[in-house]
Amino acid sequence: MATADTFDAAAALGYERWRRAVDRLWRESVLCREGRLAGRERVRAARRRRNLQKVVRRALADYHRLELERQRTHR
């Protein structure tokens, strides 16, 4: 039972991490789309978006892995 609780807590944490990363990526994309950024700031914003995309992919992969492990243990 403790293992199931651990997986549930880890999956919930992974989901929250993914959700926050998606939210930050969305906000950054909206700011860039509005076009209020000047030269260097645009380059920095593009780098931030790429980094956020990596965080989103990593968080989703971790969440998916935890969910699969949790489902295997609940069978």
Secondary structure, DSSP 8 states (H G I E B T S, - for coil): -HHHHHHHHHHHHHHHHHHHHHHHHHHHHHHHHHT---HHHHHHHHHHHHHHHHHHHHHHHHHHHHHHHHHHHT-
